[in-house]
């Protein structure tokens, strides 16, 4: 073999190996973690994303959903760390569940920060939303789009709650951020942190008296059937969902495929947000038909809850970031 021939052969081999390697970087299937499965808007958001990516990539990018936090043995607060370390490729996750690793995400859990949908949108679609996405990215995960779990309403098995004093001593199941311990303690309740997997059993046995979740979750999980016959629509917070992908996995996609994954997430998120918001009134009627006693708060009654939970802002604003909280509050006032 002439030197020139050998040289060309080496280049050709190198090019072949390079292209084989860059193809090998794409997995046959990417794991997508969710807490709630397809019967819930949350699961449907993930389904839509997977479907759009598959369609638009003509089957080149395949994703498979693992719901019920099964990739983290049911502990939804470990989802973010698992994604960061590459154990999970992608997720559609709640801001609450990722807040132990991304303190900025506690913003959405500040009680009564967002009175309506326009307030949520003013935060997620503005500068505060960008700052939050930057905070997620910095911690090893690339956020692509927003979705929505929904306004979280309070249910319990013993009484119609319309003032903070009604919560006195009630055992309430709360989600994984310590902020919720502070909110419910400030209201005089007795909060117990547990995963979603443990929540329904705890309600069934009466180990806890109450819980808080969006109406869609209350409805689909049939929380009314485990003795939760009182529901207060207090709109105290809403948890957005974030479509995201581990930085390690993100960096392996071509720029075109990154754009495809992102646009599909944006489209799936918008679709799910509109759908779940449009379903709330129907769900409320269904819940009432099932015999659940629903309490709507007057503005004055709501003010009493706002007053009672002010201490949560004092403690948590420095942890979330003074600037971010101010940015979000401004966005809400100017909505
Ligand atoms: O655990 C919950 O309450 C749930 C399903 O809403 C979340 O994952 C935040």
Boltz pocket constraint, residues with backbone or C-beta under 6 A from the ligand:
constraints:
  - pocket:
      binder: B
      contacts: [[A, 35], [A, 36], [A, 76], [A, 94], [A, 96], [A, 97], [A, 149], [A, 175], [A, 194], [A, 195], [A, 196], [A, 212], [A, 213], [A, 214], [A, 217], [A, 239]]
      max_distance: 6.0
